[in-house]
Amino acid sequence: MGDSEAALGLCSLAKVVITTENGFIPANLHFQSPNKNIPALSESVVTKNEPWQGGLVAINSFGAGGTNSHLILKANPKDKIKQKTPGVPRIVAISGRTSDAVHTLIDQVKKHRDDDEFLYLVNEVRQDGIKGHQYRGFCLLNDTPVCEIGDISFQKRPVWFIYSGVGSQKSTGKELMQIEVFRSSIKKSSVVLQQFGIDLEDIIINGTDSTFENVLNTTVAIVGVQIALTDLLKFLGVQPDGIIGHSIGGLSCAYADETLTSEQTILTAYHRGKSLIDSDLVKGSMAAVGLSWEQAHQRCPSNVFPACHNAQNNTTVSGLSDSVKAFVAQLTSENIFAKEVKVSNVAFHSKYVAKAGPQFHKALKQIIPFPKPRTSKWISSSIPESKWTTTLAQYSSPDYHVENFLSPVLFHEALQHVPDNAVVIEIAPSALFQGIIRRSLGSKITPVSLLKKECDDDVEFLLTALGRVHNAGCQPKFAKLYPSMGFPVGRGTPMIAPCVKWDHSEEWTVPNFVEKDSSSGAVEVEVDVTKEENRFLLRHSTNSQIVYPAAAYVVLIWKTLAKLKNKDYTHIPFVIENMEFHRATIIPKQGSIKFTINILQQNGDFKLCQGGSIVVTGRTHVPENVSKMFSKLKPIDSQTGETWLKLNHEDVFKELRLRGFEYGGSFQEILETDNRFSNGKIKWNDWVSCIDAMLQFWTIRIHTRELYLPTKLQKVVIDPKMHLQAAKECDDVLEVSAFDNIGVVKCGGVEVKGLKTSYVTRCHLTHSAPKIEKYEFVPLEDKVWVSENVALKMVVQTVLENSVGVLRIGKMESGHPMEEELLLEIEEVLKRELVISVDTKIITSKDPTLTDFDLVAVSVANIKTELSFLETILQNLRQESFLLLEGDKEDLNFDNLSSLGVVVSTQATSTKMYTLLRKPTEIDTNSSVIKVTEDLFWIELVKDAMKRNEDCGNKIYLYTQRDNFGGLIGFVNCLKQEPGGEKVRAVFIEDANAPPFSLTQYSEQLKKDLVHNVLKKNVWGTLRHIPFDNDKISTQHAYISAQIPGSLASLQWVQSRLDLRKNEPNLELCRVYYAPITSHDVLWQWENFQKRDR
């Protein structure tokens, strides 16, 4: 480890740890023969790895300066556990300061997946959370490991438990019984119910659909599983900040709120189901419908009642079975979502269950003799908020639970109390409300369902859900699920210290100790405009180019001088003299600029270079008495003499724009001035923008609207202490004055003297970079992976060519974390289109109609759980509108989407699928069908058809088959702009084996109602402009050219026209007669001489 002096004892300790862990003493490197003057070396020196049997180790080290270390250590006697412990699959919680840190630890967890001690160590270290670890992840070590990573807020997030009701029942299978806490809870509840002849364990493990047709089985199964899951969460240390129950879920709320014991809770569930069976109720039913609470009250027939207010536009109705069926059929015929719910033929929360109330109440008096008060965590969904102060609402009493049994469920009202940043955990045998929770609570919440209806492995799903709870910021103690390994772990357990990765993204000032006898200081500065602190420079535009500000050079020299003196630049006064600008520096929109600054310490002469060329020269120093450096000036009184007009902020920068200065952002700090530009006000923001505003204040005084740029500054004096004090006293609004007679501009503690400018020719024409694309056939349903940009472009262009006028796009809030990014990506694609007007909007679930939009985009997390939500959206769209889905490509397959509508286009990337849908269109047999041929007689037929269709509005189908009429697509695009042209459709059949065109033969494609339809090699598609990726070529002849005039940084090699000429084989194109040498050639040769002399 080398001679580490003061740290020698620590190095020895590290060496002992390596020895005890590996069982070998590490060899000493580079030792060959002992020093005869050191007798101890003649004993033995370890020159190869020697086996070590353990025991005591003594450390004695003597470092420079008296840092002596003496230590006696004993090796860890615990042997390594070799055998993997069977049981529940291991889930390991991981956190780190960066995403890379989490990835590194996940890789180690996978590598050592069979080492229980290592996994136990990783879980235990992080069980209480580590401050500063913003990134989290987990790894479930199943046959196929499940790993997920996320970032968290440092602010503690509230945790809410949501207990679902009837409809969530299912057999959870025997897998969950592997978890000790879950199994113990189920067995405990099962023992309580044995007195009634009910085997709860059998119902939960082996229950079928017929089992749950019995309302008693349904009731005890739901509550039994909810009790067990609650026990599991509390065992892992996940405690709720809020609790809400839906229907029978209110019983489990009482258990989570500790107002009922587990025995009281399961007995209450039993008697609730028993009272329903004994009361001989009429056959009832329930259905979820897409109506608001108010609409449901208005539209329900006499034997059907609103029972559960689930969401803004989701209500569960309850009533007689036949009446509910008829109501569902009626709503379905109106394209309103309606679906019956499995409720064991019981019309819950309606007058038809009132007969069971007295029996249930009588049983509860025996079960709950002494009611406990409900805590504020438990939000009631059975009593309106206006009555929460009543005795009925304040106690978990028999009366309260009967009220919960009989009254409507106000679930939507209860959800309004959930904070918008909560972690919402749905606790039920299967999740019911994930979609409703996302739509009702917004995108900031994290919804988690512990179990779901259709699942191959409930344990894997449950542990994955708990891992997501950890990623959301909670601290589930996963190590408690497995046998304790104890500390210390056995020798040979992999160390976790090498897995720690630090966050180096934040930059800190490091002292630069320059040698005192150095004659000059050279500093390299990189200005990266992609960094937030430099982005403001992109708003300094002059003559249609982004130019590095003259004021920024001043501040750059100031900072460099302060760095050479090991001072903070804002703590030292500063003077620049005879500052000359030799050329402008053009700032790239992406990337960075590198400056080299040399300051001679003898006299302060400086030189600032970029790309090997001189940009700025001058002289600088730190004055001993900065107050003597300022000019003795009296303030100019704008009120004396002739009347001067006041110009505001907009007036000033309009004048500057007319001269070619296109300033924005922090380069618009002049607030007001008089019309002589003698007195004004500047807003203090930072040094660069303030000094630049002073230069603007002088430049605008030039009595011409030509473009003049700074070329020389005679003197700049800055007293930072005086300036910052003036800004503080004036609330960051500083007075600025210009003095004509001596050429001085002064503001606060900054004075600029002798600004010289030069005329620059205005550039009146600006040319954007050419848009290079290729025009080719693209299948509408393309499974070949492309980039996300290209895939989205293909889909959006399909919408564009099938829309007329302003394109209106709506982005549906789905709770997906990437939904805002999708809208931004669509907008970015549309920006690159030549002529298009776009109106975008984020839509919430509360929007009454979707008919205003041409395209509605939705980020889909799980197509199966969100299918009804998507069906509702598509039903409410116009016939011509499109629905765009973004999601996992395995999730968005044809089978999952077949029930929604007709799939217009699919485009795949390596991870995503973009799918475009719309309502199918009925083919009108009265439509005009015209074949396009080269004789052009068909044009008259098109004219006649368009005249006829002005009244009837029938479609016009133009088709070409086996004829290469390439102008058809362009012709139809022109027709679209004519009155009635929106009804024209083009079919381009470029397939020799295709059948003759007819409306019936091609109906599958035509029902998509697309403007352009191209059939090629039995694949339907269209022609698209695709970005041409490669703009670099190999060439024998090239020349170098500045892409931006005046900027050496923009030099690029360009293909020469010589490549396009056919020259004679032996012709000499050019011969070098002579070439001038530069300073670089001299320096390079001088270095070669020095090397040769050495």
HELIX and SHEET records of a PDB file:
HELIX    1   1 GLU A    5  ALA A    7  5                                   3    
HELIX    2   2 LEU A    8  ASN A   22  1                                  15    
HELIX    3   3 PRO A   39  SER A   42  5                                   4    
HELIX    4   4 SER A   99  LYS A  111  1                                  13    
HELIX    5   5 ASP A  116  VAL A  125  1                                  10    
HELIX    6   6 GLU A  175  GLN A  178  5                                   4    
HELIX    7   7 GLU A  180  LEU A  193  1                                  14    
HELIX    8   8 GLN A  194  PHE A  196  5                                   3    
HELIX    9   9 LEU A  200  ASN A  206  1                                   7    
HELIX   10  10 THR A  211  GLU A  213  5                                   3    
HELIX   11  11 VAL A  215  PHE A  235  1                                  21    
HELIX   12  12 GLY A  249  ALA A  256  1                                   8    
HELIX   13  13 SER A  262  ASP A  278  1                                  17    
HELIX   14  14 TRP A  293  ARG A  299  1                                   7    
HELIX   15  15 SER A  321  SER A  333  1                                  13    
HELIX   16  16 LYS A  351  ALA A  356  5                                   6    
HELIX   17  17 GLY A  357  ILE A  367  1                                  11    
HELIX   18  18 GLU A  385  LYS A  387  5                                   3    
HELIX   19  19 THR A  391  GLN A  394  1                                   4    
HELIX   20  20 PRO A  398  LEU A  406  1                                   9    
HELIX   21  21 PHE A  411  LEU A  415  1                                   5    
HELIX   22  22 GLN A  434  LEU A  441  1                                   8    
HELIX   23  23 ASP A  458  ASN A  471  1                                  14    
HELIX   24  24 PHE A  478  LEU A  481  5                                   4    
HELIX   25  25 ALA A  497  CYS A  499  5                                   3    
HELIX   26  26 GLU A  532  ARG A  539  5                                   8    
HELIX   27  27 ALA A  550  LEU A  564  1                                  15    
HELIX   28  28 TYR A  569  HIS A  571  5                                   3    
HELIX   29  29 VAL A  626  MET A  629  5                                   4    
HELIX   30  30 HIS A  649  LEU A  658  1                                  10    
HELIX   31  31 GLY A  665  PHE A  667  5                                   3    
HELIX   32  32 TRP A  687  THR A  699  1                                  13    
HELIX   33  33 PRO A  720  GLU A  729  1                                  10    
HELIX   34  34 GLU A  788  GLU A  801  1                                  14    
HELIX   35  35 GLU A  819  LYS A  831  1                                  13    
HELIX   36  36 LEU A  867  ASN A  876  1                                  10    
HELIX   37  37 PHE A  894  LEU A  897  1                                   4    
HELIX   38  38 TRP A  938  CYS A  952  1                                  15    
HELIX   39  39 LEU A  968  LEU A  975  1                                   8    
HELIX   40  40 GLY A  981  LYS A  983  5                                   3    
HELIX   41  41 SER A 1003  LEU A 1006  1                                   4    
HELIX   42  42 LEU A 1048  SER A 1050  5                                   3    
HELIX   43  43 ARG A 1057  LEU A 1060  5                                   4    
HELIX   44  44 SER A 1079  ASP A 1093  1                                  15    
SHEET    1   A 2 PHE A  24  ILE A  25  0                                        
SHEET    2   A 2 GLU A  50  PRO A  51 -1                                        
SHEET    1   B 2 LEU A  56  PHE A  62  0                                        
SHEET    2   B 2 ASN A  68  LYS A  74 -1                                        
SHEET    1   C 3 ARG A  90  GLY A  96  0                                        
SHEET    2   C 3 TYR A 135  LEU A 141 -1                                        
SHEET    3   C 3 VAL A 146  ASP A 151 -1                                        
SHEET    1   D 5 TRP A 378  ILE A 379  0                                        
SHEET    2   D 5 GLY A 242  GLY A 245  1                                        
SHEET    3   D 5 VAL A 159  TYR A 163  1                                        
SHEET    4   D 5 VAL A 423  ILE A 427  1                                        
SHEET    5   D 5 THR A 446  SER A 449  1                                        
SHEET    1   E 4 VAL A 304  ALA A 311  0                                        
SHEET    2   E 4 ASN A 314  LEU A 320 -1                                        
SHEET    3   E 4 GLY A 284  VAL A 289 -1                                        
SHEET    4   E 4 ALA A 338  VAL A 341 -1                                        
SHEET    1   F 2 LYS A 372  PRO A 373  0                                        
SHEET    2   F 2 TYR A 395  SER A 396 -1                                        
SHEET    1   G12 SER A 520  ASP A 528  0                                        
SHEET    2   G12 SER A 592  LEU A 600 -1                                        
SHEET    3   G12 ASP A 605  GLN A 610 -1                                        
SHEET    4   G12 SER A 613  HIS A 621 -1                                        
SHEET    5   G12 PHE A 574  PHE A 581 -1                                        
SHEET    6   G12 LEU A 707  ILE A 718 -1                                        
SHEET    7   G12 VAL A 750  VAL A 760 -1                                        
SHEET    8   G12 VAL A 744  CYS A 747 -1                                        
SHEET    9   G12 VAL A 733  PHE A 739 -1                                        
SHEET   10   G12 ASN A 679  LYS A 683 -1                                        
SHEET   11   G12 ILE A 670  ASP A 674 -1                                        
SHEET   12   G12 LYS A 646  ASN A 648 -1                                        
SHEET    1   H 3 GLN A 545  ILE A 546  0                                        
SHEET    2   H 3 HIS A 540  THR A 542 -1                                        
SHEET    3   H 3 PHE A 661  TYR A 663 -1                                        
SHEET    1   I 6 GLU A 773  PRO A 779  0                                        
SHEET    2   I 6 VAL A1019  PRO A1027 -1                                        
SHEET    3   I 6 HIS A1012  LYS A1016 -1                                        
SHEET    4   I 6 VAL A 984  GLU A 990  1                                        
SHEET    5   I 6 ILE A 956  GLN A 961  1                                        
SHEET    6   I 6 SER A 928  LYS A 931  1                                        
SHEET    1   J 7 GLU A 781  ASP A 782  0                                        
SHEET    2   J 7 VAL A 902  ALA A 908  1                                        
SHEET    3   J 7 LYS A 912  ARG A 918 -1                                        
SHEET    4   J 7 PHE A 882  ASP A 888 -1                                        
SHEET    5   J 7 LEU A 855  SER A 859  1                                        
SHEET    6   J 7 LEU A 807  MET A 812  1                                        
SHEET    7   J 7 VAL A 838  ILE A 843  1                                        
SHEET    1   K 2 ALA A1038  ALA A1042  0                                        
SHEET    2   K 2 LEU A1051  GLN A1055 -1                                        
END                                                                             
